[in-house]
Amino acid sequence: MNLEAISIKDVQEAPKLWQEIVDASREGWIWHTWLTRKFRLCAGKNHAARDLSFFIYENGKAVGAVPLIVKEKNIGDVKECEVPWPCFYPDLEPERTAELEAFAFTELERRARHAGAGRLTV
């Protein structure tokens, strides 16, 4: 299994692909939608919200969406990430979903730490 994490900024039709995955996924709900992502970025402007969301690709095909918005909150100087659970296309076997989740959370933590986040809320 060849897995890659690709930033939404690097995917040409990211909004369409993102929403397709969310709509098809068993895990997808209001907090995963493209509209909620836009709202969270707008509402987080005063907290320097940054979008680090990404897609999971397996063998060159998008199979999952991982929301990740980093913002500075007034908990000292701690940057915080609030993220819903990653979501994936529903036709995956449970074992594969577990592997993809492990990959997603490893990448999510790496990106959050790189952005200076001191707290991750799922």
N, C-alpha and C positions, 0 to 999 in steps of 0.2 A: 504494500500500500504506500503510494507516494503522496504525502500530504504537504500542502503549502498553506500559509496564511497570507492572504492578499488584501491589502488595505482597500477600503471602499473607494478611496480617491484614485486608485489605479485600475478601476473597473469601469469600462465605458458606460454601460447602462446599469449602474449600481442601484438606483431607486427601483427599477423594474425587477431586477434579479432579487434584490433584498425582499421585496414584498411578495414575490412568487414563493420564495422559501418560507417566509413567515406564514403565508396563507396555507401552504401545504403541510407545514409542520404540526406535529402533535403538541409541541412545546410552545408554539407561537401564540401570543395573545397581545392585548393592547400595548403592553410595554415594549414589544418587539417591532411595532409598525414603523414605517418610514416617517409617518406623520408625527408619532410620538418622539422619534429621534430629533426631528426638526424642532418640536416644541421644547425638548430638554436643552437643546443648544441655545435657543432663544431665551428661555427662562434662566439659563445658567450664564448669561453674558456678564452679569455683575460678579460672577465667581470664576471668570476666565475659562469657561467651559471649552474643551477641545475634544474633537471627535477622533477617536483612534479605533473605531469599529472596523471589523474585517470579515472577509469571507474565508471559509475553509474550502479548499479545493482538494479533490482526490483524483489523481491521475488526470489532471487537466480539466476536471468538471467540478463546478460549484456544487457543494453538498450541504453547506451550512452557513449560517450568519451569526456573528458574535458581536453584540452591541458593546461598546466601550466608550464612555464619555468621562473624561477626567476633568474635575473642577476643583478650585480652591474654595474651601469652606472655612468658616470662622471657628474651627476647632484647633486653636493655636494657628500654626502655619501649615497644617497638614493638608495635602492634596488628597482628594477622595475620589474613588471611582464607584459609581452605582451602576450595576449591570444586572439585567435579567439573565436567566440561564440561556446558554447558547441554544439555537434551534437548528434542526436538520430536516432534510427531506424524510418523509415517513417510511419509505420503502427500504430502509436500512435494517439489517439484522441487529438485535440487541447488543451482541458482542461488538459489532462495528461501531454502533452508537457510543458505547462505553469508550472505545479507543479514540473516537473523534472528540468526545468530551474531554478526555485526558489531554489530548493534543491542544484543544481549544483553551483549556484553563492554563496550561503551561505557557502558551503564547500570550494569553490575556495577562497573566501575572508578569511576564517579561516586559510587555508593552507598558503596563501600569507602573512598574518599578522604573523603567527607563524614563517615563514622564514625571517621575518624582513623587508618585502616589505613596502615601504612607498608610492608607487604609483602603480596603476593597470590600464593598458591600454587595452581596448577591441577593 
